[in-house]
Amino acid sequence: MSTHNGNTQTTEKSTDYFVHESAYVDLPCKIGAGTQIWHFSHIMQNVEIGEKCKIAQNVFVAAGVKIGSNVKIQNNVSVYAGVTLEDNVFCGPSCVFTNINTPRSAFPRNTIDDYLVTLVKQGATIGANATIVCGHTIGRYAFIGAGSTVTKNVSDYALVYGNPAKQVGWMCECGAKLDDFEVDTATTCKACGREYEYCAENQIKRKE
């Protein structure tokens, strides 16, 4: 195994991303231009990270994980095998992902077949200290409140919080809360002017 520690590496001639001298990147992996990996973080083999990501202090990314572009992962987050983060996802400080539904120390479940898939779709925000129980999908531009525990799928644009997390409203792509509205009606974000329509039970979409 080759390791890229800081700005010293053994298998690539040059990089257009930044790795702090205290961080480790286990090669081979793919890291996009402009990405920054900061203090004490560890990126394992065969990880794919897109462009212009910010991986903050003490972040762990497990082997084979895929992370899109412009993703921000704050301090003390572990992204385990089975988790995928699409473009523009925000992971707040110390948020938690799991990947095994019924772990036991005496009965290891640590093969790829044991991991339940967690997908965090484009633009979603996960607040500080939130826990995402494995096997669920966080919809596009959804917003998970700080300290919440997600135990089921979250719809696109949904605002959820609590333990277990429950939907309490809708969020605009810009991060502002939308006014409440019902099926067959529409609303406009007061912050940015984007328009949304309520198209089905617990489903909204942006009006183009």
ChimeraX commands (.cxc) that place a marker at each C-alpha (Angstrom):
marker #1 position 0.00,0.00,0.00 radius 0.5
marker #1 position 1.30,3.45,-0.90 radius 0.5
marker #1 position 0.53,6.39,1.35 radius 0.5
marker #1 position 0.41,10.06,0.54 radius 0.5
marker #1 position 1.32,11.86,3.78 radius 0.5
marker #1 position 1.01,15.60,3.45 radius 0.5
marker #1 position 2.80,16.78,0.33 radius 0.5
marker #1 position 4.98,13.67,0.01 radius 0.5
marker #1 position 3.73,10.80,-2.11 radius 0.5
marker #1 position 5.03,7.69,-3.79 radius 0.5
marker #1 position 2.84,6.84,-6.78 radius 0.5
marker #1 position 1.78,10.16,-8.32 radius 0.5
marker #1 position 4.09,12.77,-9.82 radius 0.5
marker #1 position 1.98,15.77,-8.81 radius 0.5
marker #1 position -1.38,16.72,-7.36 radius 0.5
marker #1 position -3.75,19.62,-7.74 radius 0.5
marker #1 position -5.37,19.04,-4.36 radius 0.5
marker #1 position -4.09,19.84,-0.85 radius 0.5
marker #1 position -3.31,17.37,1.94 radius 0.5
marker #1 position -2.12,18.68,5.29 radius 0.5
marker #1 position 1.15,17.17,6.51 radius 0.5
marker #1 position -0.63,15.44,9.42 radius 0.5
marker #1 position -3.25,13.75,7.19 radius 0.5
marker #1 position -2.97,10.39,5.39 radius 0.5
marker #1 position -4.25,9.40,1.98 radius 0.5
marker #1 position -3.86,5.70,1.18 radius 0.5
marker #1 position -3.22,5.28,-2.53 radius 0.5
marker #1 position -4.67,4.48,-4.95 radius 0.5
marker #1 position -7.57,6.87,-4.77 radius 0.5
marker #1 position -9.06,9.66,-6.90 radius 0.5
marker #1 position -9.19,13.20,-5.57 radius 0.5
marker #1 position -10.43,16.12,-7.63 radius 0.5
marker #1 position -8.79,19.46,-8.25 radius 0.5
marker #1 position -9.08,22.06,-5.51 radius 0.5
marker #1 position -10.02,19.60,-2.75 radius 0.5
marker #1 position -8.53,20.24,0.69 radius 0.5
marker #1 position -7.85,17.54,3.31 radius 0.5
marker #1 position -6.98,18.95,6.70 radius 0.5
marker #1 position -5.35,18.01,10.02 radius 0.5
marker #1 position -5.33,14.37,11.20 radius 0.5
marker #1 position -7.76,13.10,8.56 radius 0.5
marker #1 position -7.45,9.66,6.96 radius 0.5
marker #1 position -8.62,8.78,3.46 radius 0.5
marker #1 position -8.41,5.05,2.74 radius 0.5
marker #1 position -7.74,3.22,-0.54 radius 0.5
marker #1 position -10.04,3.39,-3.56 radius 0.5
marker #1 position -11.95,6.41,-2.31 radius 0.5
marker #1 position -13.30,8.80,-4.95 radius 0.5
marker #1 position -13.58,12.46,-3.97 radius 0.5
marker #1 position -14.70,15.13,-6.43 radius 0.5
marker #1 position -13.46,18.67,-6.99 radius 0.5
marker #1 position -13.38,21.54,-4.50 radius 0.5
marker #1 position -14.29,19.47,-1.45 radius 0.5
marker #1 position -13.29,20.50,2.08 radius 0.5
marker #1 position -12.44,17.62,4.39 radius 0.5
marker #1 position -11.93,19.16,7.82 radius 0.5
marker #1 position -10.00,18.00,10.88 radius 0.5
marker #1 position -10.13,14.39,12.12 radius 0.5
marker #1 position -12.28,13.02,9.30 radius 0.5
marker #1 position -12.19,9.32,8.35 radius 0.5
marker #1 position -13.30,8.11,4.91 radius 0.5
marker #1 position -13.49,4.32,4.51 radius 0.5
marker #1 position -12.21,2.33,1.54 radius 0.5
marker #1 position -14.38,2.52,-1.56 radius 0.5
marker #1 position -16.53,5.46,-0.48 radius 0.5
marker #1 position -17.66,7.89,-3.20 radius 0.5
marker #1 position -17.94,11.61,-2.49 radius 0.5
marker #1 position -19.09,14.15,-5.06 radius 0.5
marker #1 position -17.83,17.66,-5.78 radius 0.5
marker #1 position -18.07,20.70,-3.51 radius 0.5
marker #1 position -18.84,18.51,-0.49 radius 0.5
marker #1 position -18.05,19.94,2.94 radius 0.5
marker #1 position -17.33,17.49,5.77 radius 0.5
marker #1 position -16.77,19.20,9.09 radius 0.5
marker #1 position -14.63,18.05,12.03 radius 0.5
marker #1 position -14.88,14.57,13.58 radius 0.5
marker #1 position -16.99,12.82,10.94 radius 0.5
marker #1 position -16.52,9.19,9.84 radius 0.5
marker #1 position -17.88,8.25,6.42 radius 0.5
marker #1 position -18.08,4.46,6.47 radius 0.5
marker #1 position -18.27,1.92,3.64 radius 0.5
marker #1 position -21.75,1.86,2.15 radius 0.5
marker #1 position -22.20,5.64,2.39 radius 0.5
marker #1 position -22.32,7.81,-0.76 radius 0.5
marker #1 position -22.35,11.62,-0.68 radius 0.5
marker #1 position -23.44,13.36,-3.87 radius 0.5
marker #1 position -22.43,16.86,-5.00 radius 0.5
marker #1 position -22.83,19.84,-2.65 radius 0.5
marker #1 position -23.60,17.80,0.47 radius 0.5
marker #1 position -22.84,19.41,3.84 radius 0.5
marker #1 position -21.96,17.21,6.84 radius 0.5
marker #1 position -21.95,19.15,10.10 radius 0.5
marker #1 position -19.44,18.63,12.93 radius 0.5
marker #1 position -19.54,15.20,14.59 radius 0.5
marker #1 position -22.50,13.92,12.56 radius 0.5
marker #1 position -22.63,10.12,12.51 radius 0.5
marker #1 position -23.13,7.53,9.80 radius 0.5
marker #1 position -23.63,3.83,10.51 radius 0.5
marker #1 position -23.35,0.96,8.05 radius 0.5
marker #1 position -24.35,-2.20,9.93 radius 0.5
marker #1 position -27.89,-2.54,11.25 radius 0.5
marker #1 position -27.31,-5.06,14.04 radius 0.5
marker #1 position -23.65,-4.94,15.11 radius 0.5
marker #1 position -22.18,-7.43,17.61 radius 0.5
marker #1 position -18.59,-7.43,18.82 radius 0.5
marker #1 position -18.57,-11.23,19.24 radius 0.5
marker #1 position -20.18,-11.83,15.83 radius 0.5
marker #1 position -18.35,-9.59,13.33 radius 0.5
marker #1 position -20.27,-8.28,10.36 radius 0.5
marker #1 position -17.61,-6.54,8.37 radius 0.5
marker #1 position -17.88,-7.64,4.76 radius 0.5
marker #1 position -19.33,-5.59,1.92 radius 0.5
marker #1 position -22.43,-7.79,1.96 radius 0.5
marker #1 position -23.10,-6.76,5.57 radius 0.5
marker #1 position -23.17,-3.03,4.85 radius 0.5
marker #1 position -26.49,-1.30,4.26 radius 0.5
marker #1 position -26.39,1.46,1.66 radius 0.5
marker #1 position -26.87,5.07,2.75 radius 0.5
marker #1 position -27.29,7.64,-0.02 radius 0.5
marker #1 position -27.13,11.38,0.69 radius 0.5
marker #1 position -28.37,13.13,-2.43 radius 0.5
marker #1 position -27.30,16.38,-4.02 radius 0.5
marker #1 position -27.36,19.51,-1.87 radius 0.5
marker #1 position -28.53,17.87,1.36 radius 0.5
marker #1 position -27.45,19.24,4.75 radius 0.5
marker #1 position -26.82,17.09,7.83 radius 0.5
marker #1 position -26.63,19.13,11.02 radius 0.5
marker #1 position -24.08,18.84,13.79 radius 0.5
marker #1 position -24.29,15.67,15.90 radius 0.5
marker #1 position -27.08,14.19,13.77 radius 0.5
marker #1 position -27.12,10.39,13.37 radius 0.5
marker #1 position -28.06,8.76,10.06 radius 0.5
marker #1 position -29.06,5.14,10.63 radius 0.5
marker #1 position -27.85,3.02,7.72 radius 0.5
marker #1 position -30.00,1.82,4.87 radius 0.5
marker #1 position -31.79,5.10,4.17 radius 0.5
marker #1 position -31.79,7.83,1.53 radius 0.5
marker #1 position -31.57,11.54,2.30 radius 0.5
marker #1 position -33.31,13.38,-0.53 radius 0.5
marker #1 position -32.04,16.27,-2.64 radius 0.5
marker #1 position -31.64,19.50,-0.67 radius 0.5
marker #1 position -33.14,17.91,2.45 radius 0.5
marker #1 position -32.16,19.47,5.77 radius 0.5
marker #1 position -31.47,17.36,8.87 radius 0.5
marker #1 position -31.57,19.41,12.07 radius 0.5
marker #1 position -28.70,19.28,14.56 radius 0.5
marker #1 position -28.83,16.35,16.96 radius 0.5
marker #1 position -31.51,14.47,15.00 radius 0.5
marker #1 position -31.67,10.69,14.53 radius 0.5
marker #1 position -32.78,9.68,11.03 radius 0.5
marker #1 position -34.47,6.27,11.00 radius 0.5
marker #1 position -36.27,6.39,7.62 radius 0.5
marker #1 position -35.97,7.91,4.17 radius 0.5
marker #1 position -36.15,11.70,3.91 radius 0.5
marker #1 position -37.93,13.39,0.99 radius 0.5
marker #1 position -36.36,15.94,-1.33 radius 0.5
marker #1 position -36.39,19.43,0.25 radius 0.5
marker #1 position -37.76,18.10,3.56 radius 0.5
marker #1 position -36.84,19.72,6.88 radius 0.5
marker #1 position -36.64,17.09,9.63 radius 0.5
marker #1 position -35.47,17.10,13.22 radius 0.5
marker #1 position -35.91,15.27,16.51 radius 0.5
marker #1 position -35.29,11.77,17.84 radius 0.5
marker #1 position -36.52,10.00,15.84 radius 0.5
marker #1 position -36.47,12.69,13.17 radius 0.5
marker #1 position -39.85,13.84,11.88 radius 0.5
marker #1 position -40.65,16.15,9.02 radius 0.5
marker #1 position -41.65,19.63,10.15 radius 0.5
marker #1 position -41.52,21.60,6.90 radius 0.5
marker #1 position -39.77,22.26,3.63 radius 0.5
marker #1 position -36.48,23.94,2.71 radius 0.5
marker #1 position -35.41,25.88,-0.37 radius 0.5
marker #1 position -32.24,24.99,-2.24 radius 0.5
marker #1 position -30.71,28.17,-0.82 radius 0.5
marker #1 position -31.24,26.96,2.76 radius 0.5
marker #1 position -34.20,29.15,3.71 radius 0.5
marker #1 position -37.36,27.61,5.20 radius 0.5
marker #1 position -40.36,27.67,2.87 radius 0.5
marker #1 position -43.84,28.71,3.93 radius 0.5
marker #1 position -46.23,25.81,4.49 radius 0.5
marker #1 position -48.29,24.81,1.46 radius 0.5
marker #1 position -50.51,21.92,0.34 radius 0.5
marker #1 position -51.14,19.62,-2.61 radius 0.5
marker #1 position -51.83,21.41,-5.91 radius 0.5
marker #1 position -50.50,24.70,-4.59 radius 0.5
marker #1 position -47.17,26.50,-4.97 radius 0.5
marker #1 position -44.89,28.70,-2.88 radius 0.5
marker #1 position -42.00,31.09,-3.49 radius 0.5
marker #1 position -38.87,31.32,-1.36 radius 0.5
marker #1 position -38.80,34.73,0.28 radius 0.5
marker #1 position -35.00,34.69,0.38 radius 0.5
marker #1 position -34.11,33.90,-3.23 radius 0.5
marker #1 position -37.33,33.77,-5.27 radius 0.5
marker #1 position -37.15,30.11,-6.30 radius 0.5
marker #1 position -40.62,28.61,-6.83 radius 0.5
marker #1 position -41.86,25.19,-5.70 radius 0.5
marker #1 position -44.99,23.17,-6.23 radius 0.5
marker #1 position -46.53,20.47,-4.06 radius 0.5
marker #1 position -46.91,17.68,-6.60 radius 0.5
marker #1 position -47.88,14.61,-4.53 radius 0.5
marker #1 position -48.25,13.39,-0.98 radius 0.5
marker #1 position -45.15,14.59,0.85 radius 0.5
marker #1 position -43.37,15.43,-2.40 radius 0.5
marker #1 position -42.47,18.84,-3.77 radius 0.5
marker #1 position -40.42,19.95,-6.76 radius 0.5
marker #1 position -38.88,23.16,-7.97 radius 0.5
marker #1 position -40.72,24.96,-10.75 radius 0.5
marker #1 position -38.45,25.50,-13.75 radius 0.5
marker link #1:1,2 radius 0.2
marker link #1:2,3 radius 0.2
marker link #1:3,4 radius 0.2
marker link #1:4,5 radius 0.2
marker link #1:5,6 radius 0.2
marker link #1:6,7 radius 0.2
marker link #1:7,8 radius 0.2
marker link #1:8,9 radius 0.2
marker link #1:9,10 radius 0.2
marker link #1:10,11 radius 0.2
marker link #1:11,12 radius 0.2
marker link #1:12,13 radius 0.2
marker link #1:13,14 radius 0.2
marker link #1:14,15 radius 0.2
marker link #1:15,16 radius 0.2
marker link #1:16,17 radius 0.2
marker link #1:17,18 radius 0.2
marker link #1:18,19 radius 0.2
marker link #1:19,20 radius 0.2
marker link #1:20,21 radius 0.2
marker link #1:21,22 radius 0.2
marker link #1:22,23 radius 0.2
marker link #1:23,24 radius 0.2
marker link #1:24,25 radius 0.2
marker link #1:25,26 radius 0.2
marker link #1:26,27 radius 0.2
marker link #1:27,28 radius 0.2
marker link #1:28,29 radius 0.2
marker link #1:29,30 radius 0.2
marker link #1:30,31 radius 0.2
marker link #1:31,32 radius 0.2
marker link #1:32,33 radius 0.2
marker link #1:33,34 radius 0.2
marker link #1:34,35 radius 0.2
marker link #1:35,36 radius 0.2
marker link #1:36,37 radius 0.2
marker link #1:37,38 radius 0.2
marker link #1:38,39 radius 0.2
marker link #1:39,40 radius 0.2
marker link #1:40,41 radius 0.2
marker link #1:41,42 radius 0.2
marker link #1:42,43 radius 0.2
marker link #1:43,44 radius 0.2
marker link #1:44,45 radius 0.2
marker link #1:45,46 radius 0.2
marker link #1:46,47 radius 0.2
marker link #1:47,48 radius 0.2
marker link #1:48,49 radius 0.2
marker link #1:49,50 radius 0.2
marker link #1:50,51 radius 0.2
marker link #1:51,52 radius 0.2
marker link #1:52,53 radius 0.2
marker link #1:53,54 radius 0.2
marker link #1:54,55 radius 0.2
marker link #1:55,56 radius 0.2
marker link #1:56,57 radius 0.2
marker link #1:57,58 radius 0.2
marker link #1:58,59 radius 0.2
marker link #1:59,60 radius 0.2
marker link #1:60,61 radius 0.2
marker link #1:61,62 radius 0.2
marker link #1:62,63 radius 0.2
marker link #1:63,64 radius 0.2
marker link #1:64,65 radius 0.2
marker link #1:65,66 radius 0.2
marker link #1:66,67 radius 0.2
marker link #1:67,68 radius 0.2
marker link #1:68,69 radius 0.2
marker link #1:69,70 radius 0.2
marker link #1:70,71 radius 0.2
marker link #1:71,72 radius 0.2
marker link #1:72,73 radius 0.2
marker link #1:73,74 radius 0.2
marker link #1:74,75 radius 0.2
marker link #1:75,76 radius 0.2
marker link #1:76,77 radius 0.2
marker link #1:77,78 radius 0.2
marker link #1:78,79 radius 0.2
marker link #1:79,80 radius 0.2
marker link #1:80,81 radius 0.2
marker link #1:81,82 radius 0.2
marker link #1:82,83 radius 0.2
marker link #1:83,84 radius 0.2
marker link #1:84,85 radius 0.2
marker link #1:85,86 radius 0.2
marker link #1:86,87 radius 0.2
marker link #1:87,88 radius 0.2
marker link #1:88,89 radius 0.2
marker link #1:89,90 radius 0.2
marker link #1:90,91 radius 0.2
marker link #1:91,92 radius 0.2
marker link #1:92,93 radius 0.2
marker link #1:93,94 radius 0.2
marker link #1:94,95 radius 0.2
marker link #1:95,96 radius 0.2
marker link #1:96,97 radius 0.2
marker link #1:97,98 radius 0.2
marker link #1:98,99 radius 0.2
marker link #1:99,100 radius 0.2
marker link #1:100,101 radius 0.2
marker link #1:101,102 radius 0.2
marker link #1:102,103 radius 0.2
marker link #1:103,104 radius 0.2
marker link #1:104,105 radius 0.2
marker link #1:105,106 radius 0.2
marker link #1:106,107 radius 0.2
marker link #1:107,108 radius 0.2
marker link #1:108,109 radius 0.2
marker link #1:109,110 radius 0.2
marker link #1:110,111 radius 0.2
marker link #1:111,112 radius 0.2
marker link #1:112,113 radius 0.2
marker link #1:113,114 radius 0.2
marker link #1:114,115 radius 0.2
marker link #1:115,116 radius 0.2
marker link #1:116,117 radius 0.2
marker link #1:117,118 radius 0.2
marker link #1:118,119 radius 0.2
marker link #1:119,120 radius 0.2
marker link #1:120,121 radius 0.2
marker link #1:121,122 radius 0.2
marker link #1:122,123 radius 0.2
marker link #1:123,124 radius 0.2
marker link #1:124,125 radius 0.2
marker link #1:125,126 radius 0.2
marker link #1:126,127 radius 0.2
marker link #1:127,128 radius 0.2
marker link #1:128,129 radius 0.2
marker link #1:129,130 radius 0.2
marker link #1:130,131 radius 0.2
marker link #1:131,132 radius 0.2
marker link #1:132,133 radius 0.2
marker link #1:133,134 radius 0.2
marker link #1:134,135 radius 0.2
marker link #1:135,136 radius 0.2
marker link #1:136,137 radius 0.2
marker link #1:137,138 radius 0.2
marker link #1:138,139 radius 0.2
marker link #1:139,140 radius 0.2
marker link #1:140,141 radius 0.2
marker link #1:141,142 radius 0.2
marker link #1:142,143 radius 0.2
marker link #1:143,144 radius 0.2
marker link #1:144,145 radius 0.2
marker link #1:145,146 radius 0.2
marker link #1:146,147 radius 0.2
marker link #1:147,148 radius 0.2
marker link #1:148,149 radius 0.2
marker link #1:149,150 radius 0.2
marker link #1:150,151 radius 0.2
marker link #1:151,152 radius 0.2
marker link #1:152,153 radius 0.2
marker link #1:153,154 radius 0.2
marker link #1:154,155 radius 0.2
marker link #1:155,156 radius 0.2
marker link #1:156,157 radius 0.2
marker link #1:157,158 radius 0.2
marker link #1:158,159 radius 0.2
marker link #1:159,160 radius 0.2
marker link #1:160,161 radius 0.2
marker link #1:161,162 radius 0.2
marker link #1:162,163 radius 0.2
marker link #1:163,164 radius 0.2
marker link #1:164,165 radius 0.2
marker link #1:165,166 radius 0.2
marker link #1:166,167 radius 0.2
marker link #1:167,168 radius 0.2
marker link #1:168,169 radius 0.2
marker link #1:169,170 radius 0.2
marker link #1:170,171 radius 0.2
marker link #1:171,172 radius 0.2
marker link #1:172,173 radius 0.2
marker link #1:173,174 radius 0.2
marker link #1:174,175 radius 0.2
marker link #1:175,176 radius 0.2
marker link #1:176,177 radius 0.2
marker link #1:177,178 radius 0.2
marker link #1:178,179 radius 0.2
marker link #1:179,180 radius 0.2
marker link #1:180,181 radius 0.2
marker link #1:181,182 radius 0.2
marker link #1:182,183 radius 0.2
marker link #1:183,184 radius 0.2
marker link #1:184,185 radius 0.2
marker link #1:185,186 radius 0.2
marker link #1:186,187 radius 0.2
marker link #1:187,188 radius 0.2
marker link #1:188,189 radius 0.2
marker link #1:189,190 radius 0.2
marker link #1:190,191 radius 0.2
marker link #1:191,192 radius 0.2
marker link #1:192,193 radius 0.2
marker link #1:193,194 radius 0.2
marker link #1:194,195 radius 0.2
marker link #1:195,196 radius 0.2
marker link #1:196,197 radius 0.2
marker link #1:197,198 radius 0.2
marker link #1:198,199 radius 0.2
marker link #1:199,200 radius 0.2
marker link #1:200,201 radius 0.2
marker link #1:201,202 radius 0.2
marker link #1:202,203 radius 0.2
marker link #1:203,204 radius 0.2
marker link #1:204,205 radius 0.2
marker link #1:205,206 radius 0.2
marker link #1:206,207 radius 0.2
marker link #1:207,208 radius 0.2
view
